[in-house]
């Protein structure tokens, strides 16, 4: 039996559907020695699905607004992150915006 991953729902779609452009999110990265670093924060600028390998994957593009100590070069940098890896900190109110 042939299992075509492109026909399945994209990986991370449940997380993706809870997010909106303009949301404040946080995520964590691993350091070179495998330890988890303090969280980073950013604003979502784009939501999209891409094919990676043979599977659809839900992604977010985030403009980073925080950095690690002594590394200010990453501020304002755009990052592509798996939707399942970001945590919503503060969301925009879509219904409120539609009514204004």
Buried (B, 14 or more C-beta within 10 A) or exposed (E): EEEEEEEEEBBBBEBBEEBBEEBBBBBEEEEEEEEEEEEBBBBBEEBEBEEEEEEBBBBBBBBBBEBEEEEEEBEEEEBEBBBBBBEBEEBBEEEEEEEE
